[in-house]
Amino acid sequence: MNNKKPDLKNVDLKVKTYKEMNKEELQREVANLKAEYKRYQDMDLTLNMARGKPCHEQLDLSMGLMDALNSEADLSCEDGTDCRNYGVLDGIQEAKELIGAMMENSPDNIIIYGNSSLNVMYDTVSRAYTHGIMGNTPWCKLDKVKFLCPVPGYDRHFAITQYFGIEMIPVPMTPTGPDMDIVEKLVSEDETIKGIWCVPKYSNPQGYSYSDDTVRRFARLRPAARDFRIFWDNAYGIHHLYDDDQDYLIEILAECKKAGSPDMVYKFSSTSKITFPGSGIAAIATSLNNLEEIKAQLTNQTIGHDKVNQLRHVRFFGDINGMKEHMKKHAAIIRPKFEAVLEILDRDLAPYGIGDWTRPKGGYFISFDAPEGCAKAIVDRAKKAGVTMTGAGATYPYKKDPHDSNIRIAPTYPSLGDLRTAMEIFTVCVRLVYANKLLGEME
């Protein structure tokens, strides 16, 4: 199914869209849908699609990590570092080379952290908040601090900035990335804007990848704030669904260096959805100036992260080619799930002219836009029928979707059979909520 439009050859073209139906037709439709919805409720299901979690079969792919090291293994690095002991603040060289290849950055520009890139992002905001960036005023001492937030976007990004009391400004996403006309204007005019959240490849939740032009425009930003930073969360850099149809992203640090702004980007990544989400390794890639400042802070925070786990990942993968082959196995498991979601949306909603949805080539999500004013009611109905989804509004700052429209679909965790059932319940809920809405408008 891939990224193609639905095949309409097998669709009954005589089917009326809901907007074309008269009141009596809609009433009959609602009666039928209520009966179908009741049937699902009586099944007493418990299906969870709330977050983008790897499924059991995906986690099984990394069980070899448990055998990569044992009590007989040599736990020394090539330079003689004993990974069991203290030290090596910025990560072992072998891990920096492996993750550097994954992130498309030099090992010299990388710090290896613990298991969570979200933790690294939190620390990066926290450091700017309490101590400032490169001699600039700490954000906590400023009257106002703002962040740009492409929407729909990643709820955990928004949670970090909300926690620190940073004002979040929504910026519309397009299929090529954030609306750069708006980004350029706001950043250049307002020195209280200190950053922007980005998921540049297979974005959360839409699965969009930034175009070359978008990346270059980011690199050429001329912010009013000297301490403005792009928070570039490349969480899905190698998370392709297809071997022969993949999105490509040009490298932001190199573009910033060309544009004369080498310090403007913090780039984050991890192996969280590559190996074990709770036991992976995370990293930041950035300029040497930024790295110097980060290391100065890290010396007060830790003596070093888990080098044994870093070595374990290196031994398990060998190199970037081993990691890419590993990701093909992930794709083989989750690709049918993405295709099943799209198949059911195309079958159950497209003929009735209800909603819009994305067709990503990678990542972990599909973004669904319901008719305006319907998202909360759809998610609520789905939950009452046993299907838990990400809360409506979660993809917007402060969980406030001004159109009450966007719903994030996370296909990876359920089994394929459970996923198909969950999606069939979901489409019944979408149709029922929208039909009732249209009837209400007629009355």
Backbone torsions as a table, in degrees:
resi	resn	phi	psi	omega
1	MET	NA	-43.2	171.0
2	ASN	52.4	-137.3	-172.6
3	ASN	-102.8	17.0	-174.8
4	LYS	-82.8	159.3	173.8
5	LYS	-70.0	156.6	180.0
6	PRO	-61.0	145.3	176.9
7	ASP	-79.6	110.6	-175.4
8	LEU	-87.6	1.8	-178.1
9	LYS	-63.2	-34.6	-176.3
10	ASN	-99.1	8.0	178.9
11	VAL	-90.9	134.6	177.8
12	ASP	-69.1	106.3	-175.9
13	LEU	-71.9	-7.1	178.1
14	LYS	-84.5	-10.4	178.7
15	VAL	-63.3	130.7	177.8
16	LYS	-82.6	142.6	169.1
17	THR	-72.0	160.4	-178.4
18	TYR	-61.7	-33.3	179.6
19	LYS	-68.1	-24.6	179.3
20	GLU	-83.7	-15.1	-177.3
21	MET	-76.1	145.6	173.4
22	ASN	-85.3	-179.0	-173.5
23	LYS	-62.2	-44.3	-177.9
24	GLU	-64.9	-40.4	178.7
25	GLU	-63.8	-41.7	178.4
26	LEU	-66.1	-38.1	179.2
27	GLN	-63.7	-41.3	176.6
28	ARG	-64.0	-40.3	178.9
29	GLU	-61.9	-44.4	179.3
30	VAL	-62.8	-41.7	179.6
31	ALA	-61.5	-43.8	178.7
32	ASN	-65.3	-41.6	-179.1
33	LEU	-67.3	-37.5	178.4
34	LYS	-63.3	-38.8	178.4
35	ALA	-65.5	-41.6	178.8
36	GLU	-66.9	-40.8	178.8
37	TYR	-62.3	-41.4	179.3
38	LYS	-63.8	-36.5	178.6
39	ARG	-62.1	-42.1	178.1
40	TYR	-67.1	-40.3	178.7
41	GLN	-59.9	-38.7	-178.5
42	ASP	-68.7	-15.3	178.9
43	MET	-77.1	-11.9	177.2
44	ASP	52.0	54.0	-176.8
45	LEU	-83.7	156.3	171.4
46	THR	-134.9	94.7	-176.3
47	LEU	-122.1	131.2	-173.6
48	ASN	-117.6	117.7	174.9
49	MET	-124.6	31.5	-170.2
50	ALA	-76.6	-33.9	-175.0
51	ARG	-136.7	161.5	-178.6
52	GLY	-83.5	73.7	-178.6
53	LYS	-100.8	141.9	171.4
54	PRO	-63.9	148.0	177.7
55	CYS	-83.6	173.4	-178.2
56	HIS	-56.4	-42.9	-178.3
57	GLU	-64.6	-34.6	176.6
58	GLN	-67.2	-42.0	178.7
59	LEU	-64.1	-33.9	178.7
60	ASP	-61.2	-27.9	-179.1
61	LEU	-60.3	-25.9	-174.9
62	SER	-103.0	12.5	-179.7
63	MET	-62.5	-22.6	176.0
64	GLY	-61.8	-19.4	173.9
65	LEU	-57.0	-33.8	-176.9
66	MET	-71.3	-18.0	179.8
67	ASP	-104.4	-6.4	-176.5
68	ALA	-65.4	-29.8	176.2
69	LEU	-131.9	146.1	172.8
70	ASN	-146.6	-174.3	-174.7
71	SER	-66.6	-15.7	179.4
72	GLU	-95.9	-5.9	-172.9
73	ALA	-73.2	150.7	171.6
74	ASP	-80.3	113.4	-176.8
75	LEU	-98.1	27.6	176.9
76	SER	-101.9	144.5	175.5
77	CYS	-79.8	173.2	179.5
78	GLU	-62.1	-28.6	179.6
79	ASP	-89.1	7.2	177.6
80	GLY	93.5	-4.7	179.3
81	THR	-61.8	130.1	176.0
82	ASP	-88.1	110.6	-173.5
83	CYS	-68.9	-10.2	179.5
84	ARG	-80.7	-12.9	-169.8
85	ASN	-107.4	179.6	176.6
86	TYR	-65.2	164.9	168.3
87	GLY	107.6	-177.6	-178.8
88	VAL	59.8	71.4	-174.5
89	LEU	-56.3	-39.8	-171.5
90	ASP	-99.4	9.1	176.1
91	GLY	102.6	151.9	-178.3
92	ILE	-70.0	150.8	-174.4
93	GLN	-60.2	-40.9	-179.1
94	GLU	-60.2	-39.8	179.2
95	ALA	-69.7	-38.4	178.1
96	LYS	-63.6	-35.2	178.3
97	GLU	-70.6	-42.4	179.4
98	LEU	-65.0	-50.9	-178.4
99	ILE	-71.0	-31.9	175.4
100	GLY	-60.7	-41.3	177.4
101	ALA	-65.1	-39.0	178.0
102	MET	-65.1	-40.0	-177.4
103	MET	-88.4	-6.2	-177.5
104	GLU	63.1	41.7	179.0
105	ASN	-133.9	155.4	177.4
106	SER	-66.0	141.1	174.5
107	PRO	-56.0	-25.9	179.7
108	ASP	-67.9	-18.1	-177.7
109	ASN	-103.7	17.8	-171.3
110	ILE	-126.0	141.4	166.1
111	ILE	-117.7	129.6	175.2
112	ILE	-91.4	131.2	-178.5
113	TYR	-109.1	-152.1	177.6
114	GLY	-84.8	-139.4	-169.5
115	ASN	-89.2	-10.0	-167.5
116	SER	-131.7	121.1	175.3
117	SER	-70.8	-27.7	176.6
118	LEU	-62.3	-38.3	176.0
119	ASN	-61.5	-40.4	179.1
120	VAL	-65.4	-41.5	178.9
121	MET	-64.6	-42.4	176.9
122	TYR	-59.4	-47.6	-179.9
123	ASP	-61.0	-36.9	-178.0
124	THR	-67.7	-42.1	175.2
125	VAL	-65.8	-43.6	-178.4
126	SER	-60.9	-41.9	179.6
127	ARG	-62.7	-43.6	178.4
128	ALA	-65.0	-35.1	-177.2
129	TYR	-69.4	-42.0	-174.8
130	THR	-91.9	-30.1	-173.1
131	HIS	-126.1	-6.1	179.3
132	GLY	80.6	174.8	-179.6
133	ILE	-118.3	119.7	175.4
134	MET	49.8	50.1	174.4
135	GLY	84.6	-3.3	177.3
136	ASN	-79.1	162.2	-177.0
137	THR	-59.6	130.2	175.2
138	PRO	-54.2	140.2	-175.9
139	TRP	-60.5	-29.7	-178.3
140	CYS	-66.5	-17.8	-179.0
141	LYS	-97.0	2.5	179.0
142	LEU	-94.5	149.2	178.8
143	ASP	-67.1	-34.1	-175.6
144	LYS	-145.4	133.8	173.4
145	VAL	-131.3	131.8	-177.4
146	LYS	-126.2	153.6	174.9
147	PHE	-130.4	142.2	172.2
148	LEU	-87.5	138.9	-175.1
149	CYS	-131.3	100.6	175.0
150	PRO	-57.9	134.1	-177.4
151	VAL	-129.6	144.1	-5.2
152	PRO	-62.7	151.4	-176.7
153	GLY	-146.1	-165.5	-172.2
154	TYR	-88.1	119.6	-174.4
155	ASP	-61.6	-33.1	-177.9
156	ARG	-74.1	-28.2	169.9
157	HIS	-59.8	-50.4	-176.8
158	PHE	-63.4	-33.1	179.8
159	ALA	-64.3	-36.5	179.7
160	ILE	-64.5	-52.1	-177.6
161	THR	-66.8	-34.2	177.0
162	GLN	-65.7	-38.2	-179.7
163	TYR	-59.8	-37.3	-179.8
164	PHE	-87.8	6.4	177.6
165	GLY	72.8	22.9	-179.9
166	ILE	-84.4	130.2	-180.0
167	GLU	-71.4	130.0	-177.0
168	MET	-105.8	130.5	-178.6
169	ILE	-112.6	114.4	179.9
170	PRO	-67.6	138.8	174.0
171	VAL	-126.6	127.3	-176.6
172	PRO	-63.6	138.3	171.8
173	MET	-86.9	148.2	172.9
174	THR	-125.2	171.6	177.8
175	PRO	-61.1	-14.2	178.9
176	THR	-108.2	7.2	180.0
177	GLY	122.4	-172.5	178.8
178	PRO	-59.6	153.2	176.3
179	ASP	-65.3	101.5	-171.8
180	MET	-72.7	-22.4	174.1
181	ASP	-60.8	-43.3	179.5
182	ILE	-70.2	-44.4	-179.6
183	VAL	-59.0	-49.3	-178.3
184	GLU	-60.8	-42.1	-178.3
185	LYS	-66.2	-48.8	-177.0
186	LEU	-65.3	-45.2	-177.1
187	VAL	-64.9	-37.5	-176.7
188	SER	-76.8	-22.2	-173.3
189	GLU	-102.2	-19.5	-169.8
190	ASP	-125.7	107.9	-177.8
191	GLU	-75.7	-7.0	175.4
192	THR	-82.0	-10.6	175.4
193	ILE	-80.9	114.3	-172.4
194	LYS	-107.2	-9.4	-178.4
195	GLY	-172.1	173.1	175.0
196	ILE	-143.8	136.8	174.2
197	TRP	-83.6	136.9	177.9
198	CYS	-139.8	135.5	165.1
199	VAL	-119.1	89.4	-162.6
200	PRO	-77.7	-17.4	-178.4
201	LYS	-126.9	126.8	-177.0
202	TYR	50.0	58.7	-168.7
203	SER	-57.1	153.0	174.6
204	ASN	-94.9	114.4	13.2
205	PRO	-107.5	-2.3	-166.9
206	GLN	-83.6	-18.9	-177.5
207	GLY	77.5	18.0	177.9
208	TYR	-80.1	152.4	173.0
209	SER	-121.2	138.4	-176.7
210	TYR	-66.3	138.8	177.1
211	SER	-73.6	164.4	176.4
212	ASP	-56.4	-42.3	-178.8
213	ASP	-63.4	-41.0	178.6
214	THR	-62.0	-45.6	-179.8
215	VAL	-62.1	-43.1	-179.1
216	ARG	-67.2	-34.9	176.9
217	ARG	-68.2	-35.5	173.5
218	PHE	-60.5	-45.8	-177.9
219	ALA	-64.4	-28.5	-178.1
220	ARG	-94.5	8.3	177.1
221	LEU	-58.0	143.0	175.9
222	ARG	-122.7	79.7	-173.5
223	PRO	-70.2	148.2	175.2
224	ALA	-68.6	-31.9	-179.8
225	ALA	-86.3	126.5	178.8
226	ARG	-66.8	-23.9	-178.7
227	ASP	-102.7	23.2	174.9
228	PHE	-68.8	137.0	179.2
229	ARG	-136.4	141.5	172.9
230	ILE	-90.3	120.3	178.4
231	PHE	-94.7	96.4	-167.4
232	TRP	-99.5	92.4	-174.9
233	ASP	-92.4	89.4	-177.2
234	ASN	-87.6	63.8	-173.6
235	ALA	-67.7	-25.3	-171.7
236	TYR	-120.7	34.3	-173.7
237	GLY	-57.7	-34.2	-179.5
238	ILE	-122.2	22.8	-177.0
239	HIS	-95.9	67.0	179.9
240	HIS	-85.8	152.0	173.3
241	LEU	-93.9	-25.3	-173.5
242	TYR	-128.8	141.3	177.2
243	ASP	-71.4	-34.0	-170.1
244	ASP	-107.6	7.4	-178.7
245	ASP	-149.7	88.2	-174.0
246	GLN	-126.5	148.0	173.6
247	ASP	-78.8	149.1	179.8
248	TYR	-121.4	139.1	-178.4
249	LEU	-126.0	125.1	176.9
250	ILE	-74.7	154.1	-168.4
251	GLU	-82.2	122.9	-170.1
252	ILE	-72.1	-38.6	-178.9
253	LEU	-63.5	-40.7	178.2
254	ALA	-64.7	-39.7	179.5
255	GLU	-66.7	-38.9	178.3
256	CYS	-66.0	-38.3	178.2
257	LYS	-63.4	-43.0	177.4
258	LYS	-60.9	-37.2	-175.8
259	ALA	-83.2	0.1	178.1
260	GLY	83.0	17.2	179.0
261	SER	-129.3	60.9	-172.1
262	PRO	-65.1	-22.2	-174.3
263	ASP	-93.2	3.6	-167.8
264	MET	-81.3	-9.2	-172.2
265	VAL	-122.4	135.5	162.5
266	TYR	-108.9	120.3	-177.3
267	LYS	-111.1	129.0	-173.8
268	PHE	-119.2	149.4	173.6
269	SER	-163.2	169.5	177.9
270	SER	-162.1	173.1	174.7
271	THR	-98.9	20.3	-171.8
272	SER	-57.0	-39.7	178.7
273	LYS	-106.8	21.1	175.6
274	ILE	-107.7	-46.0	175.7
275	THR	-113.9	-115.4	179.2
276	PHE	-103.0	120.7	-178.0
277	PRO	-54.6	-33.8	-179.8
278	GLY	-86.6	-6.4	-173.7
279	SER	-140.9	33.4	178.6
280	GLY	-90.1	-161.2	173.0
281	ILE	-131.7	141.1	-177.7
282	ALA	-115.8	163.8	-177.4
283	ALA	-153.7	157.9	168.8
284	ILE	-122.4	138.1	172.7
285	ALA	-119.1	132.2	-178.7
286	THR	-164.0	-176.0	-177.2
287	SER	-70.0	162.9	179.3
288	LEU	-63.7	-35.0	177.4
289	ASN	-63.4	-45.8	178.0
290	ASN	-64.0	-41.8	-179.4
291	LEU	-60.2	-40.9	-179.9
292	GLU	-59.3	-43.3	-179.9
293	GLU	-67.9	-41.6	-179.2
294	ILE	-64.3	-43.1	-179.9
295	LYS	-63.5	-36.5	178.8
296	ALA	-61.5	-37.2	177.0
297	GLN	-73.6	-41.5	-176.9
298	LEU	-61.3	-31.4	-179.8
299	THR	-61.5	-23.3	177.9
300	ASN	-91.5	-9.7	-175.0
301	GLN	-103.8	-35.7	-175.9
302	THR	-155.5	158.6	173.4
303	ILE	-91.7	-13.6	179.0
304	GLY	155.9	153.3	179.6
305	HIS	-88.1	-173.4	-171.2
306	ASP	-72.6	94.8	-177.7
307	LYS	-73.0	-28.4	177.6
308	VAL	-63.4	-42.7	178.0
309	ASN	-66.3	-37.4	176.3
310	GLN	-60.9	-46.4	179.7
311	LEU	-64.3	-37.8	179.4
312	ARG	-60.6	-42.9	178.1
313	HIS	-65.0	-41.1	179.5
314	VAL	-63.1	-45.0	-179.0
315	ARG	-66.6	-35.5	-178.2
316	PHE	-68.1	-46.9	-176.2
317	PHE	-87.1	-34.1	-175.1
318	GLY	83.1	-61.1	177.7
319	ASP	-159.6	-173.4	-176.2
320	ILE	-63.0	-30.4	178.5
321	ASN	-65.4	-38.2	175.7
322	GLY	-64.1	-37.2	178.8
323	MET	-67.7	-41.1	179.6
324	LYS	-65.2	-39.7	177.3
325	GLU	-64.5	-38.1	176.9
326	HIS	-60.9	-41.4	-178.4
327	MET	-69.4	-26.0	174.2
328	LYS	-64.6	-33.6	177.3
329	LYS	-68.8	-39.2	174.2
330	HIS	-59.4	-47.2	-177.5
331	ALA	-59.5	-40.3	-178.8
332	ALA	-62.1	-29.0	179.4
333	ILE	-80.6	-43.6	-171.9
334	ILE	-93.5	-19.9	-179.6
335	ARG	-56.0	-46.7	178.6
336	PRO	-60.6	-27.1	179.7
337	LYS	-72.1	-44.5	176.0
338	PHE	-61.2	-42.7	-178.8
339	GLU	-66.1	-34.9	177.6
340	ALA	-66.1	-41.9	177.8
341	VAL	-59.5	-48.8	-178.8
342	LEU	-65.2	-38.7	178.4
343	GLU	-59.6	-44.5	-176.9
344	ILE	-72.4	-39.0	175.5
345	LEU	-62.8	-43.5	179.1
346	ASP	-63.6	-38.7	-176.7
347	ARG	-76.2	-43.5	-169.8
348	ASP	-95.8	-19.3	-176.5
349	LEU	-119.3	-38.4	-175.7
350	ALA	-56.9	-44.2	-179.2
351	PRO	-62.0	-23.7	-178.8
352	TYR	-95.9	2.6	177.6
353	GLY	66.9	37.4	-175.2
354	ILE	-113.1	118.0	171.0
355	GLY	79.9	170.7	175.3
356	ASP	-136.9	150.5	179.9
357	TRP	-149.2	156.1	-178.4
358	THR	-90.4	163.1	-177.7
359	ARG	-130.1	73.8	-173.6
360	PRO	-69.8	154.8	174.8
361	LYS	-98.5	2.2	-179.8
362	GLY	-174.4	-172.1	-179.2
363	GLY	84.8	-153.7	-171.5
364	TYR	-129.5	1.6	-171.3
365	PHE	-140.0	159.2	167.7
366	ILE	-123.9	133.1	-179.2
367	SER	-98.0	127.4	-180.0
368	PHE	-115.1	127.2	175.0
369	ASP	-107.2	109.3	177.3
370	ALA	-78.3	165.0	171.2
371	PRO	-54.7	144.6	-174.4
372	GLU	-53.5	136.4	177.2
373	GLY	84.6	9.9	-173.2
374	CYS	-113.2	-17.5	-167.9
375	ALA	-60.5	-48.1	-177.7
376	LYS	-61.8	-42.1	-179.4
377	ALA	-66.0	-37.1	179.0
378	ILE	-65.2	-49.0	-179.1
379	VAL	-62.7	-37.9	179.0
380	ASP	-66.1	-44.0	178.6
381	ARG	-63.6	-42.1	179.5
382	ALA	-60.1	-42.4	-180.0
383	LYS	-62.2	-39.5	-179.9
384	LYS	-69.7	-16.8	175.9
385	ALA	-100.1	8.3	173.8
386	GLY	97.6	10.7	-179.5
387	VAL	-114.3	113.3	178.9
388	THR	-94.0	125.0	179.7
389	MET	-122.6	167.8	172.7
390	THR	-58.5	136.4	-177.6
391	GLY	-57.6	138.5	175.9
392	ALA	-61.3	135.5	-177.8
393	GLY	95.3	-14.1	-176.3
394	ALA	-63.2	-23.7	-177.3
395	THR	-86.2	11.0	177.5
396	TYR	-126.1	150.6	175.2
397	PRO	-54.2	141.6	180.0
398	TYR	61.2	13.4	179.9
399	LYS	59.3	34.0	-179.0
400	LYS	-118.2	94.7	174.0
401	ASP	-82.7	112.1	-174.7
402	PRO	-62.5	-19.8	-179.8
403	HIS	-105.3	-3.1	-176.4
404	ASP	44.8	56.9	-171.1
405	SER	-129.0	-40.2	-168.9
406	ASN	-81.9	135.2	176.1
407	ILE	-132.2	129.6	178.7
408	ARG	-91.6	124.8	177.6
409	ILE	-102.1	126.4	-178.7
410	ALA	-115.1	98.6	-171.3
411	PRO	-82.6	-12.4	-162.0
412	THR	-75.7	-36.2	-168.2
413	TYR	-74.7	-46.7	-177.6
414	PRO	-67.5	159.3	170.2
415	SER	-65.3	162.1	-178.4
416	LEU	-60.6	-40.2	178.6
417	GLY	-64.4	-46.0	178.8
418	ASP	-64.7	-37.1	179.6
419	LEU	-63.2	-43.9	179.5
420	ARG	-61.5	-42.5	177.6
421	THR	-62.9	-45.2	-179.6
422	ALA	-60.7	-41.4	-179.2
423	MET	-70.4	-33.8	176.8
424	GLU	-67.3	-38.1	173.7
425	ILE	-64.4	-43.3	-179.9
426	PHE	-58.1	-47.1	-177.2
427	THR	-68.0	-33.1	174.0
428	VAL	-62.3	-43.0	179.3
429	CYS	-63.3	-43.5	179.2
430	VAL	-59.4	-48.3	-177.5
431	ARG	-64.9	-41.6	-178.2
432	LEU	-65.6	-45.8	-179.8
433	VAL	-63.9	-43.4	-177.8
434	TYR	-69.7	-40.3	178.6
435	ALA	-62.3	-42.6	177.9
436	ASN	-63.7	-37.5	178.8
437	LYS	-62.6	-46.0	179.1
438	LEU	-64.2	-39.1	176.8
439	LEU	-63.0	-41.1	178.4
440	GLY	-61.7	-38.2	179.1
441	GLU	-68.6	-33.3	178.6
442	MET	-67.8	-33.1	-178.0
443	GLU	-82.4	NA	NA
